[in-house]
Amino acid sequence: MTTHSALSPERTSAAQASGGGVRDWFALALLMFPVLLVAVDNTALTFALPAIARSLDPTGVQLLWVVDAYALVLAGLLVAMGSLGDRIGRRRLLLVGISGFAAVSAASAFAPNAEWLIAGRAAMGFFGAMLMPSTLSLIRNIFREPGRRRLAVAIWAAGFSGGAALGPIFGGWLVEHFWWGAVLLVAVPIMLPPLVLGRFLIPESRDPNPGKVDLASVALSMLTMVPVVYGIKELATHGAGATSFGVLACGLAMGLLFVRRQQALASPLANRSPLPGRSPAVGRSPLLDLSLFRNRVFSTAITANILALFSYNGFILFLAQHLQLLEGMSPSESGTAMLPALTATVVAGLLVVPLVRKVRPGFVVAAGLALSAAGYCIVAFGNHDAGPTALLAALLILALGVGSAETISNDLILGAVPAEKAGAAAAISETGYEVGSLLGTAILGSILTASYQQHLALPEAVAQTVPAASADQARETLAGAVELSGSLPAPLAEGLTAAARGAFDSGVHITAAIALVLMAAASALAAVVLRRIPKAK
């Protein structure tokens, strides 16, 4: 993919004339609105899942798809939308995405059933894919000086963390005072400032000589992501079987074809004229610039991001359910309990900016990932029956680690490639974010659900008392068991709640142990590969 992200001559002259003035920071402020929206939407929706489960009565798999449908479509289209932004202008694509995202969010807020909501979330992923590569590549081109860029990236990363901190509080308040759909309606007021002012304050940038978007590559990327995630869900929920392995094999085969097509389109022969005087036969560019992965700093930073987000989102999915369903907290109370840790992510991300002037960036990333591993260690080997204090302490440690590691790794991703490759780097970085989040929810969430279903043994008195349909609902999800216990006499309710807690915690220990191993491995990888990167100036 040919992705020259350099500023237009007009923009370059303006930047030089202003000396990188106030307008750049106003532009950054407007870019934070879509970043905040995506973060708020994800965490607020997670806290609304119990309310959605009670209102729409989804199955366990459907409840996971409510979260995953958005990330799945978004991850599959991020690179394609990044390429489209190179062609038509990144600001223009951003404004289209803002309009569509707000409209679809409003429509999804009134979903009458789980299928409607899943479809709406998929449509939100389509427009969300227009937002995220645009924000990071625009930042890369607005802030050309490394020090200013590092601070801008830290603010950009803090926007995600700040949105994650705001989401549970604001989303929980909306669920309690209105209904779960209000969580999605919040997209409309958040999107108004960039929609109204973006055309005037955000400078446009595009590739002056873009290649054609290869639609076959777009299709292959989607045919890779959807079967792989669906196969993982089937494998975790229903066990090994012909269906799960067949779907996984199909997705991996499409992935191999996707990689081979990118390599073929990147070849000089792909666009060479077949005869003298004739125009090129193809004229298409690869959707994913695989040559970027040859840079060890770039590929290591991407890997660290994927593993960190993989583990982090699995933890948030578990903790939101634990606080509300097992500790009896309301959505806003659970959000407030998590606020200190999520705020710490913002603080850590900003504090490491001056730190890398004294400590090599690779060691900062490695230390952050090691801190995250320590947080998962508390969850994997701790006792969850003594209240939420230990879990919230683990989240605080985890948040400090993720905030510091993600900020520096994102700056390394952008700094590892030349300015003309910023669009491709931004798209790949955002794809890593979403793939990590998607797989964390899909894999760790599916393992958690499967462990719960496998280990839950309904007390005999409960099984003999309640209708079969209610018993099946309790076996399907923790929310179903808690809802059923609310309709039972005290002795039966206590027995069912204890059984559900034990089954749920069995999956928590497994998923936390997996995250612990991944974070330790990522920390070691960063320490070895990134150790030679010099201190920032």
Secondary structure, DSSP 8 states (H G I E B T S, - for coil): --------HHHHHHHHHHTS-HHHHHHHHHHHHHHHHHHHHHHHHHHHHHHHHHHH---HHHHHHHHHHHHHHHHHHHHHHHHHHHHH-HHHHHHHHHHHHHHHHHHHTT-SSHHHHHHHHHHHHHHHHHHHHHHHHHHHHH--SHHHHHHHHHHHHHHHHHHHHHHHHHHHHHHHHS-TTHHHHTHHHHHHHHHHHHHHHS-----SS--B--HHHHHHHHHHHHHHHHHHHHHHHH-S-HHHHHHHHHHHHHHHHHHHHHHHHHSTTTT--SSTT---S--B--SS-GGGGGSHHHHHHHHHHHHHHHHHHHHHHHHHHIIIIIS---HHHHHHHHHHHHHHHHHHHHHHHHHTTTS-HHHHHHHHHHHHHHHHHHHHHS-TTS-SHHHHHHHHHHHHHHHHHHHHHHHHHHHTS-GGGHHHHHHHHHHHHHHHHHHIIIIIHHHHHHHHHHH----HHHHHHS-HHHHHHHHH-HHHHHHHHTTS-HHHHHHHHHHHHHHHHHHHHHHHHHHHHHHHHHHHHHHHHSTTS----
